[in-house]
Amino acid sequence: MIPVILGWLAAWLVNYISDVLPVTRSLSQPACPHCAVNTEWRDYLFFRRCQACGKFWRFRAIVVQVLTLVIAVYIWVNPPARLGFWIAFTILVYMLVVMVIDLEHRIVMHPISLAGAALGLAIGTMLHGLPETLAGGVAGLGFMYILYALGQLFSKQLAKRRGEPIEDALGFGDVTLSGVLGLFLGWPLILAGLLGSILIGGLISLLIVIAMLVTKRYQAFTAIPYAPFLILGALYILLK
């Protein structure tokens, strides 16, 4: 019963932060995603129709509720050996927030990264010690910044040739997120986490391109949110 309650409450938190922070830049009262009218808390928490426009809340909210509940029950029954239930659950809830926001808004928000840095510093120090934690953070930040700078240069050169703006493959939020994940993983595990994210990102991107070609919707240089790949690579290392 305990993991069910924890999972449901944590999912509410994930949904709430993902709904309001990218829109209002503050922890404000939630608003209907369809008509932007402020939603009553009881309607929001229980996924009722908007009283203004009559439409249901996001389908994503239901998915997050169920997914978080399943995750909570699973790691309660099978807690990771190195982390235990509470640390693993805290990390997963944080990373769910990052993933949902990036998938919906294509942004890794700096306040979320700052909160993650504090969390990563605390958990990383407990797991690896302070020197390895800080080294992991610096390595993650530095490595991804190099890729970000190269991507910026490539985008500018390509935009000149095509005569139109090209969306960047990586945003600076991905750089800060890599630094945060480096704190969680420590040195040298951050290298394995980044390599894993590159492999996962390459595989999923290939599948997306194939699907777009099959459906005849392919567009060159279509940007894909990268934060989920970074997170999946880090989680593979942390939870194994």
PyRosetta script that sets phi, psi and omega in degrees:
from pyrosetta import init, pose_from_sequence

init()
pose = pose_from_sequence("MIPVILGWLAAWLVNYISDVLPVTRSLSQPACPHCAVNTEWRDYLFFRRCQACGKFWRFRAIVVQVLTLVIAVYIWVNPPARLGFWIAFTILVYMLVVMVIDLEHRIVMHPISLAGAALGLAIGTMLHGLPETLAGGVAGLGFMYILYALGQLFSKQLAKRRGEPIEDALGFGDVTLSGVLGLFLGWPLILAGLLGSILIGGLISLLIVIAMLVTKRYQAFTAIPYAPFLILGALYILLK")
pose.set_psi(1, -37.1)
pose.set_omega(1, -178.1)
pose.set_phi(2, -60.9)
pose.set_psi(2, -49.8)
pose.set_omega(2, 179.9)
pose.set_phi(3, -64.3)
pose.set_psi(3, -30.9)
pose.set_omega(3, 178.0)
pose.set_phi(4, -63.9)
pose.set_psi(4, -47.1)
pose.set_omega(4, 179.3)
pose.set_phi(5, -64.0)
pose.set_psi(5, -45.9)
pose.set_omega(5, -180.0)
pose.set_phi(6, -61.3)
pose.set_psi(6, -43.3)
pose.set_omega(6, -179.6)
pose.set_phi(7, -63.7)
pose.set_psi(7, -41.1)
pose.set_omega(7, -179.1)
pose.set_phi(8, -67.7)
pose.set_psi(8, -43.0)
pose.set_omega(8, 179.6)
pose.set_phi(9, -66.4)
pose.set_psi(9, -42.2)
pose.set_omega(9, 179.3)
pose.set_phi(10, -63.7)
pose.set_psi(10, -37.3)
pose.set_omega(10, 178.4)
pose.set_phi(11, -65.1)
pose.set_psi(11, -39.7)
pose.set_omega(11, 174.3)
pose.set_phi(12, -55.9)
pose.set_psi(12, -44.5)
pose.set_omega(12, -179.2)
pose.set_phi(13, -64.0)
pose.set_psi(13, -45.1)
pose.set_omega(13, 179.1)
pose.set_phi(14, -59.4)
pose.set_psi(14, -47.3)
pose.set_omega(14, -179.8)
pose.set_phi(15, -63.6)
pose.set_psi(15, -42.9)
pose.set_omega(15, -177.9)
pose.set_phi(16, -62.9)
pose.set_psi(16, -50.5)
pose.set_omega(16, -179.7)
pose.set_phi(17, -61.2)
pose.set_psi(17, -42.4)
pose.set_omega(17, -178.4)
pose.set_phi(18, -67.6)
pose.set_psi(18, -27.6)
pose.set_omega(18, -179.3)
pose.set_phi(19, -81.2)
pose.set_psi(19, -40.3)
pose.set_omega(19, -170.5)
pose.set_phi(20, -100.8)
pose.set_psi(20, -36.2)
pose.set_omega(20, -172.7)
pose.set_phi(21, -64.6)
pose.set_psi(21, -44.6)
pose.set_omega(21, 179.0)
pose.set_phi(22, -67.5)
pose.set_psi(22, -23.0)
pose.set_omega(22, -176.2)
pose.set_phi(23, -90.9)
pose.set_psi(23, -49.1)
pose.set_omega(23, -174.9)
pose.set_phi(24, -101.8)
pose.set_psi(24, -11.1)
pose.set_omega(24, -176.3)
pose.set_phi(25, 60.9)
pose.set_psi(25, 23.9)
pose.set_omega(25, 176.1)
pose.set_phi(26, -156.3)
pose.set_psi(26, 165.2)
pose.set_omega(26, 178.4)
pose.set_phi(27, -86.7)
pose.set_psi(27, 78.7)
pose.set_omega(27, -173.8)
pose.set_phi(28, -103.2)
pose.set_psi(28, -177.4)
pose.set_omega(28, 176.3)
pose.set_phi(29, -67.4)
pose.set_psi(29, 134.9)
pose.set_omega(29, -179.9)
pose.set_phi(30, -66.5)
pose.set_psi(30, 149.8)
pose.set_omega(30, 178.1)
pose.set_phi(31, -123.5)
pose.set_psi(31, 152.6)
pose.set_omega(31, 179.3)
pose.set_phi(32, -60.6)
pose.set_psi(32, 129.4)
pose.set_omega(32, -179.8)
pose.set_phi(33, -69.6)
pose.set_psi(33, -13.7)
pose.set_omega(33, -177.4)
pose.set_phi(34, -93.2)
pose.set_psi(34, -41.3)
pose.set_omega(34, -176.1)
pose.set_phi(35, -120.8)
pose.set_psi(35, -3.3)
pose.set_omega(35, 176.0)
pose.set_phi(36, 67.9)
pose.set_psi(36, 11.7)
pose.set_omega(36, 176.0)
pose.set_phi(37, -81.1)
pose.set_psi(37, 135.9)
pose.set_omega(37, 178.9)
pose.set_phi(38, -54.2)
pose.set_psi(38, 136.6)
pose.set_omega(38, -176.0)
pose.set_phi(39, -101.3)
pose.set_psi(39, 139.0)
pose.set_omega(39, 174.2)
pose.set_phi(40, -63.4)
pose.set_psi(40, 142.7)
pose.set_omega(40, -176.0)
pose.set_phi(41, -59.8)
pose.set_psi(41, -40.0)
pose.set_omega(41, -179.1)
pose.set_phi(42, -65.6)
pose.set_psi(42, -34.2)
pose.set_omega(42, 177.3)
pose.set_phi(43, -70.6)
pose.set_psi(43, -39.3)
pose.set_omega(43, -179.4)
pose.set_phi(44, -66.1)
pose.set_psi(44, -47.4)
pose.set_omega(44, -174.9)
pose.set_phi(45, -69.0)
pose.set_psi(45, -26.3)
pose.set_omega(45, -177.7)
pose.set_phi(46, -111.9)
pose.set_psi(46, 17.1)
pose.set_omega(46, 171.5)
pose.set_phi(47, 56.9)
pose.set_psi(47, 39.9)
pose.set_omega(47, 178.2)
pose.set_phi(48, -83.1)
pose.set_psi(48, 164.8)
pose.set_omega(48, 176.4)
pose.set_phi(49, -61.7)
pose.set_psi(49, 148.2)
pose.set_omega(49, 174.3)
pose.set_phi(50, -65.8)
pose.set_psi(50, 131.5)
pose.set_omega(50, -179.3)
pose.set_phi(51, -70.8)
pose.set_psi(51, -20.3)
pose.set_omega(51, -178.3)
pose.set_phi(52, -84.6)
pose.set_psi(52, -49.7)
pose.set_omega(52, -175.1)
pose.set_phi(53, -109.0)
pose.set_psi(53, -11.7)
pose.set_omega(53, 176.6)
pose.set_phi(54, 80.2)
pose.set_psi(54, 5.0)
pose.set_omega(54, -179.0)
pose.set_phi(55, -90.5)
pose.set_psi(55, 154.6)
pose.set_omega(55, 177.8)
pose.set_phi(56, -74.5)
pose.set_psi(56, 160.7)
pose.set_omega(56, 176.5)
pose.set_phi(57, -69.0)
pose.set_psi(57, 175.9)
pose.set_omega(57, -178.4)
pose.set_phi(58, -59.2)
pose.set_psi(58, 141.1)
pose.set_omega(58, 173.0)
pose.set_phi(59, -64.3)
pose.set_psi(59, -32.1)
pose.set_omega(59, 178.5)
pose.set_phi(60, -55.6)
pose.set_psi(60, -35.6)
pose.set_omega(60, -178.7)
pose.set_phi(61, -60.9)
pose.set_psi(61, -40.3)
pose.set_omega(61, 178.5)
pose.set_phi(62, -66.9)
pose.set_psi(62, -42.7)
pose.set_omega(62, 179.6)
pose.set_phi(63, -60.0)
pose.set_psi(63, -44.8)
pose.set_omega(63, 179.9)
pose.set_phi(64, -64.0)
pose.set_psi(64, -40.9)
pose.set_omega(64, 179.0)
pose.set_phi(65, -59.1)
pose.set_psi(65, -48.9)
pose.set_omega(65, -177.1)
pose.set_phi(66, -68.2)
pose.set_psi(66, -45.0)
pose.set_omega(66, -177.8)
pose.set_phi(67, -62.2)
pose.set_psi(67, -45.5)
pose.set_omega(67, -179.2)
pose.set_phi(68, -65.0)
pose.set_psi(68, -39.2)
pose.set_omega(68, 177.7)
pose.set_phi(69, -62.3)
pose.set_psi(69, -45.2)
pose.set_omega(69, 179.3)
pose.set_phi(70, -62.4)
pose.set_psi(70, -43.1)
pose.set_omega(70, 178.9)
pose.set_phi(71, -61.3)
pose.set_psi(71, -44.0)
pose.set_omega(71, -178.8)
pose.set_phi(72, -61.1)
pose.set_psi(72, -45.2)
pose.set_omega(72, -180.0)
pose.set_phi(73, -65.2)
pose.set_psi(73, -42.0)
pose.set_omega(73, -177.0)
pose.set_phi(74, -63.4)
pose.set_psi(74, -48.9)
pose.set_omega(74, -176.9)
pose.set_phi(75, -77.6)
pose.set_psi(75, -15.6)
pose.set_omega(75, 171.3)
pose.set_phi(76, -69.4)
pose.set_psi(76, -40.5)
pose.set_omega(76, 179.6)
pose.set_phi(77, -78.8)
pose.set_psi(77, -36.1)
pose.set_omega(77, -178.2)
pose.set_phi(78, -126.3)
pose.set_psi(78, 69.1)
pose.set_omega(78, -177.5)
pose.set_phi(79, -66.9)
pose.set_psi(79, 137.6)
pose.set_omega(79, 176.5)
pose.set_phi(80, -57.7)
pose.set_psi(80, 138.1)
pose.set_omega(80, -173.8)
pose.set_phi(81, -60.7)
pose.set_psi(81, -41.6)
pose.set_omega(81, -175.8)
pose.set_phi(82, -78.6)
pose.set_psi(82, -29.5)
pose.set_omega(82, -170.7)
pose.set_phi(83, -102.8)
pose.set_psi(83, -36.8)
pose.set_omega(83, -170.9)
pose.set_phi(84, 78.0)
pose.set_psi(84, 174.2)
pose.set_omega(84, -174.5)
pose.set_phi(85, -66.7)
pose.set_psi(85, -50.8)
pose.set_omega(85, -168.3)
pose.set_phi(86, -66.4)
pose.set_psi(86, -43.5)
pose.set_omega(86, 179.1)
pose.set_phi(87, -68.0)
pose.set_psi(87, -44.7)
pose.set_omega(87, -179.9)
pose.set_phi(88, -61.5)
pose.set_psi(88, -42.2)
pose.set_omega(88, -178.6)
pose.set_phi(89, -66.5)
pose.set_psi(89, -40.8)
pose.set_omega(89, 178.3)
pose.set_phi(90, -61.8)
pose.set_psi(90, -45.0)
pose.set_omega(90, 178.7)
pose.set_phi(91, -61.9)
pose.set_psi(91, -44.5)
pose.set_omega(91, -178.1)
pose.set_phi(92, -64.7)
pose.set_psi(92, -40.0)
pose.set_omega(92, 178.7)
pose.set_phi(93, -63.8)
pose.set_psi(93, -44.8)
pose.set_omega(93, 178.3)
pose.set_phi(94, -59.7)
pose.set_psi(94, -46.0)
pose.set_omega(94, -176.4)
pose.set_phi(95, -70.1)
pose.set_psi(95, -29.1)
pose.set_omega(95, 173.9)
pose.set_phi(96, -63.0)
pose.set_psi(96, -40.9)
pose.set_omega(96, 177.4)
pose.set_phi(97, -59.3)
pose.set_psi(97, -47.2)
pose.set_omega(97, -179.2)
pose.set_phi(98, -61.3)
pose.set_psi(98, -44.6)
pose.set_omega(98, -176.9)
pose.set_phi(99, -65.6)
pose.set_psi(99, -45.1)
pose.set_omega(99, -178.0)
pose.set_phi(100, -62.9)
pose.set_psi(100, -45.8)
pose.set_omega(100, -178.8)
pose.set_phi(101, -64.0)
pose.set_psi(101, -42.2)
pose.set_omega(101, -177.9)
pose.set_phi(102, -69.0)
pose.set_psi(102, -39.1)
pose.set_omega(102, 179.4)
pose.set_phi(103, -65.4)
pose.set_psi(103, -36.6)
pose.set_omega(103, -176.7)
pose.set_phi(104, -88.3)
pose.set_psi(104, -34.8)
pose.set_omega(104, -172.4)
pose.set_phi(105, -118.7)
pose.set_psi(105, -2.3)
pose.set_omega(105, 179.8)
pose.set_phi(106, 55.0)
pose.set_psi(106, 47.3)
pose.set_omega(106, 179.9)
pose.set_phi(107, -151.9)
pose.set_psi(107, 141.1)
pose.set_omega(107, 169.4)
pose.set_phi(108, -107.2)
pose.set_psi(108, 108.3)
pose.set_omega(108, -170.3)
pose.set_phi(109, -75.3)
pose.set_psi(109, 139.1)
pose.set_omega(109, -177.9)
pose.set_phi(110, -63.0)
pose.set_psi(110, -38.5)
pose.set_omega(110, 176.0)
pose.set_phi(111, -61.0)
pose.set_psi(111, -36.7)
pose.set_omega(111, 177.2)
pose.set_phi(112, -67.1)
pose.set_psi(112, -39.8)
pose.set_omega(112, 178.3)
pose.set_phi(113, -66.1)
pose.set_psi(113, -38.6)
pose.set_omega(113, 178.0)
pose.set_phi(114, -64.3)
pose.set_psi(114, -42.7)
pose.set_omega(114, 176.9)
pose.set_phi(115, -62.8)
pose.set_psi(115, -40.1)
pose.set_omega(115, 178.3)
pose.set_phi(116, -66.0)
pose.set_psi(116, -35.2)
pose.set_omega(116, 178.3)
pose.set_phi(117, -63.6)
pose.set_psi(117, -42.6)
pose.set_omega(117, 177.7)
pose.set_phi(118, -63.6)
pose.set_psi(118, -44.1)
pose.set_omega(118, 179.4)
pose.set_phi(119, -65.9)
pose.set_psi(119, -44.6)
pose.set_omega(119, -179.7)
pose.set_phi(120, -64.2)
pose.set_psi(120, -37.5)
pose.set_omega(120, 178.3)
pose.set_phi(121, -63.8)
pose.set_psi(121, -43.5)
pose.set_omega(121, -179.3)
pose.set_phi(122, -67.0)
pose.set_psi(122, -49.9)
pose.set_omega(122, -177.4)
pose.set_phi(123, -70.3)
pose.set_psi(123, -41.9)
pose.set_omega(123, 179.7)
pose.set_phi(124, -61.9)
pose.set_psi(124, -42.0)
pose.set_omega(124, 178.4)
pose.set_phi(125, -62.3)
pose.set_psi(125, -38.7)
pose.set_omega(125, 178.8)
pose.set_phi(126, -66.9)
pose.set_psi(126, -35.7)
pose.set_omega(126, -176.7)
pose.set_phi(127, -84.5)
pose.set_psi(127, -41.4)
pose.set_omega(127, -170.4)
pose.set_phi(128, -118.7)
pose.set_psi(128, -16.0)
pose.set_omega(128, -169.6)
pose.set_phi(129, 95.9)
pose.set_psi(129, 157.1)
pose.set_omega(129, -174.8)
pose.set_phi(130, -64.5)
pose.set_psi(130, -46.8)
pose.set_omega(130, -177.5)
pose.set_phi(131, -58.3)
pose.set_psi(131, -46.5)
pose.set_omega(131, -179.1)
pose.set_phi(132, -66.7)
pose.set_psi(132, -34.4)
pose.set_omega(132, 179.0)
pose.set_phi(133, -65.6)
pose.set_psi(133, -48.8)
pose.set_omega(133, 179.7)
pose.set_phi(134, -64.3)
pose.set_psi(134, -40.0)
pose.set_omega(134, 179.0)
pose.set_phi(135, -63.6)
pose.set_psi(135, -38.2)
pose.set_omega(135, 177.4)
pose.set_phi(136, -64.5)
pose.set_psi(136, -40.9)
pose.set_omega(136, 178.5)
pose.set_phi(137, -63.6)
pose.set_psi(137, -44.1)
pose.set_omega(137, 179.8)
pose.set_phi(138, -65.4)
pose.set_psi(138, -42.0)
pose.set_omega(138, -179.4)
pose.set_phi(139, -64.8)
pose.set_psi(139, -44.3)
pose.set_omega(139, 178.9)
pose.set_phi(140, -62.7)
pose.set_psi(140, -44.3)
pose.set_omega(140, 179.6)
pose.set_phi(141, -64.0)
pose.set_psi(141, -46.5)
pose.set_omega(141, -176.6)
pose.set_phi(142, -67.3)
pose.set_psi(142, -44.9)
pose.set_omega(142, -178.9)
pose.set_phi(143, -61.8)
pose.set_psi(143, -46.6)
pose.set_omega(143, -177.9)
pose.set_phi(144, -71.7)
pose.set_psi(144, -29.1)
pose.set_omega(144, 177.2)
pose.set_phi(145, -65.1)
pose.set_psi(145, -37.6)
pose.set_omega(145, 177.7)
pose.set_phi(146, -61.9)
pose.set_psi(146, -45.2)
pose.set_omega(146, 178.1)
pose.set_phi(147, -64.2)
pose.set_psi(147, -38.9)
pose.set_omega(147, 178.7)
pose.set_phi(148, -62.7)
pose.set_psi(148, -45.3)
pose.set_omega(148, -179.3)
pose.set_phi(149, -64.5)
pose.set_psi(149, -41.6)
pose.set_omega(149, 177.5)
pose.set_phi(150, -64.4)
pose.set_psi(150, -39.0)
pose.set_omega(150, 178.0)
pose.set_phi(151, -64.5)
pose.set_psi(151, -40.0)
pose.set_omega(151, 177.2)
pose.set_phi(152, -62.0)
pose.set_psi(152, -43.7)
pose.set_omega(152, 179.6)
pose.set_phi(153, -63.6)
pose.set_psi(153, -43.5)
pose.set_omega(153, 179.5)
pose.set_phi(154, -63.1)
pose.set_psi(154, -42.7)
pose.set_omega(154, -178.8)
pose.set_phi(155, -63.9)
pose.set_psi(155, -40.5)
pose.set_omega(155, -179.8)
pose.set_phi(156, -65.9)
pose.set_psi(156, -43.8)
pose.set_omega(156, -179.8)
pose.set_phi(157, -65.4)
pose.set_psi(157, -40.5)
pose.set_omega(157, -179.7)
pose.set_phi(158, -69.0)
pose.set_psi(158, -37.3)
pose.set_omega(158, 178.7)
pose.set_phi(159, -63.1)
pose.set_psi(159, -37.5)
pose.set_omega(159, 178.0)
pose.set_phi(160, -63.9)
pose.set_psi(160, -42.4)
pose.set_omega(160, -178.4)
pose.set_phi(161, -69.5)
pose.set_psi(161, -39.1)
pose.set_omega(161, -176.9)
pose.set_phi(162, -85.3)
pose.set_psi(162, -16.9)
pose.set_omega(162, -179.8)
pose.set_phi(163, 72.9)
pose.set_psi(163, 21.6)
pose.set_omega(163, 178.5)
pose.set_phi(164, -150.3)
pose.set_psi(164, 152.9)
pose.set_omega(164, -178.3)
pose.set_phi(165, -66.5)
pose.set_psi(165, 144.2)
pose.set_omega(165, 177.9)
pose.set_phi(166, -116.5)
pose.set_psi(166, 130.4)
pose.set_omega(166, -179.6)
pose.set_phi(167, -69.5)
pose.set_psi(167, 136.8)
pose.set_omega(167, -177.7)
pose.set_phi(168, -65.4)
pose.set_psi(168, 141.0)
pose.set_omega(168, 177.8)
pose.set_phi(169, -69.3)
pose.set_psi(169, -37.9)
pose.set_omega(169, 179.6)
pose.set_phi(170, -122.6)
pose.set_psi(170, 139.7)
pose.set_omega(170, 173.2)
pose.set_phi(171, -99.9)
pose.set_psi(171, 165.1)
pose.set_omega(171, -179.3)
pose.set_phi(172, -67.9)
pose.set_psi(172, -22.7)
pose.set_omega(172, 175.5)
pose.set_phi(173, -61.7)
pose.set_psi(173, -32.6)
pose.set_omega(173, 176.3)
pose.set_phi(174, -66.4)
pose.set_psi(174, -32.2)
pose.set_omega(174, 177.6)
pose.set_phi(175, -65.8)
pose.set_psi(175, -49.4)
pose.set_omega(175, -179.5)
pose.set_phi(176, -65.5)
pose.set_psi(176, -36.7)
pose.set_omega(176, 178.1)
pose.set_phi(177, -63.4)
pose.set_psi(177, -38.3)
pose.set_omega(177, 178.1)
pose.set_phi(178, -63.4)
pose.set_psi(178, -36.4)
pose.set_omega(178, 175.1)
pose.set_phi(179, -65.0)
pose.set_psi(179, -41.2)
pose.set_omega(179, 177.5)
pose.set_phi(180, -62.1)
pose.set_psi(180, -47.1)
pose.set_omega(180, 179.9)
pose.set_phi(181, -64.4)
pose.set_psi(181, -31.8)
pose.set_omega(181, 175.4)
pose.set_phi(182, -63.0)
pose.set_psi(182, -34.5)
pose.set_omega(182, 176.1)
pose.set_phi(183, -66.5)
pose.set_psi(183, -42.2)
pose.set_omega(183, 178.0)
pose.set_phi(184, -62.9)
pose.set_psi(184, -46.1)
pose.set_omega(184, -172.5)
pose.set_phi(185, -82.8)
pose.set_psi(185, -33.6)
pose.set_omega(185, -175.8)
pose.set_phi(186, 75.5)
pose.set_psi(186, 175.4)
pose.set_omega(186, 177.5)
pose.set_phi(187, -95.4)
pose.set_psi(187, 135.4)
pose.set_omega(187, 5.3)
pose.set_phi(188, -99.4)
pose.set_psi(188, 10.3)
pose.set_omega(188, -174.8)
pose.set_phi(189, -62.7)
pose.set_psi(189, -22.3)
pose.set_omega(189, 178.3)
pose.set_phi(190, -60.7)
pose.set_psi(190, -31.6)
pose.set_omega(190, 178.9)
pose.set_phi(191, -65.1)
pose.set_psi(191, -42.0)
pose.set_omega(191, 177.6)
pose.set_phi(192, -66.6)
pose.set_psi(192, -38.3)
pose.set_omega(192, 178.8)
pose.set_phi(193, -63.8)
pose.set_psi(193, -43.0)
pose.set_omega(193, 179.4)
pose.set_phi(194, -68.3)
pose.set_psi(194, -39.6)
pose.set_omega(194, 177.3)
pose.set_phi(195, -62.7)
pose.set_psi(195, -42.7)
pose.set_omega(195, 177.7)
pose.set_phi(196, -61.3)
pose.set_psi(196, -40.5)
pose.set_omega(196, 179.9)
pose.set_phi(197, -65.5)
pose.set_psi(197, -36.8)
pose.set_omega(197, 178.6)
pose.set_phi(198, -65.8)
pose.set_psi(198, -43.1)
pose.set_omega(198, 179.7)
pose.set_phi(199, -66.5)
pose.set_psi(199, -44.4)
pose.set_omega(199, 179.1)
pose.set_phi(200, -64.2)
pose.set_psi(200, -44.2)
pose.set_omega(200, 179.3)
pose.set_phi(201, -61.9)
pose.set_psi(201, -41.1)
pose.set_omega(201, 179.1)
pose.set_phi(202, -64.4)
pose.set_psi(202, -41.8)
pose.set_omega(202, -179.0)
pose.set_phi(203, -66.6)
pose.set_psi(203, -48.2)
pose.set_omega(203, -178.6)
pose.set_phi(204, -66.3)
pose.set_psi(204, -39.6)
pose.set_omega(204, 178.3)
pose.set_phi(205, -61.6)
pose.set_psi(205, -39.2)
pose.set_omega(205, 177.9)
pose.set_phi(206, -63.0)
pose.set_psi(206, -42.7)
pose.set_omega(206, 178.9)
pose.set_phi(207, -64.3)
pose.set_psi(207, -38.0)
pose.set_omega(207, 178.3)
pose.set_phi(208, -65.4)
pose.set_psi(208, -43.3)
pose.set_omega(208, 178.7)
pose.set_phi(209, -62.2)
pose.set_psi(209, -42.8)
pose.set_omega(209, 178.8)
pose.set_phi(210, -61.9)
pose.set_psi(210, -43.2)
pose.set_omega(210, 179.0)
pose.set_phi(211, -62.8)
pose.set_psi(211, -39.4)
pose.set_omega(211, 179.0)
pose.set_phi(212, -67.1)
pose.set_psi(212, -37.5)
pose.set_omega(212, 178.1)
pose.set_phi(213, -66.8)
pose.set_psi(213, -41.6)
pose.set_omega(213, -179.5)
pose.set_phi(214, -63.3)
pose.set_psi(214, -40.7)
pose.set_omega(214, -178.7)
pose.set_phi(215, -87.7)
pose.set_psi(215, 3.5)
pose.set_omega(215, 178.8)
pose.set_phi(216, 59.2)
pose.set_psi(216, 39.1)
pose.set_omega(216, 177.4)
pose.set_phi(217, -119.2)
pose.set_psi(217, 18.3)
pose.set_omega(217, -175.3)
pose.set_phi(218, -69.1)
pose.set_psi(218, 134.7)
pose.set_omega(218, 172.8)
pose.set_phi(219, -132.0)
pose.set_psi(219, 129.7)
pose.set_omega(219, -178.8)
pose.set_phi(220, -63.8)
pose.set_psi(220, 144.7)
pose.set_omega(220, 175.4)
pose.set_phi(221, 60.8)
pose.set_psi(221, 32.9)
pose.set_omega(221, 174.3)
pose.set_phi(222, -68.4)
pose.set_psi(222, 125.2)
pose.set_omega(222, -178.1)
pose.set_phi(223, -77.7)
pose.set_psi(223, 138.6)
pose.set_omega(223, 179.1)
pose.set_phi(224, -122.4)
pose.set_psi(224, 132.7)
pose.set_omega(224, 178.4)
pose.set_phi(225, -54.7)
pose.set_psi(225, 129.1)
pose.set_omega(225, -174.0)
pose.set_phi(226, -99.7)
pose.set_psi(226, -19.3)
pose.set_omega(226, -177.8)
pose.set_phi(227, -56.3)
pose.set_psi(227, -42.3)
pose.set_omega(227, 178.7)
pose.set_phi(228, -57.7)
pose.set_psi(228, -35.3)
pose.set_omega(228, 179.4)
pose.set_phi(229, -68.7)
pose.set_psi(229, -41.9)
pose.set_omega(229, 177.0)
pose.set_phi(230, -59.6)
pose.set_psi(230, -42.2)
pose.set_omega(230, -177.8)
pose.set_phi(231, -68.7)
pose.set_psi(231, -42.8)
pose.set_omega(231, 179.7)
pose.set_phi(232, -63.2)
pose.set_psi(232, -38.9)
pose.set_omega(232, 177.0)
pose.set_phi(233, -63.8)
pose.set_psi(233, -40.4)
pose.set_omega(233, 179.0)
pose.set_phi(234, -69.3)
pose.set_psi(234, -42.7)
pose.set_omega(234, -178.8)
pose.set_phi(235, -64.1)
pose.set_psi(235, -35.5)
pose.set_omega(235, 178.6)
pose.set_phi(236, -59.3)
pose.set_psi(236, -41.2)
pose.set_omega(236, -179.9)
pose.set_phi(237, -73.6)
pose.set_psi(237, -42.1)
pose.set_omega(237, -175.0)
pose.set_phi(238, -69.4)
pose.set_psi(238, -38.7)
pose.set_omega(238, -169.9)
pose.set_phi(239, -96.0)
pose.set_psi(239, -6.6)
pose.set_omega(239, -176.6)
pose.set_phi(240, -77.0)
pose.dump_pdb("model.pdb")
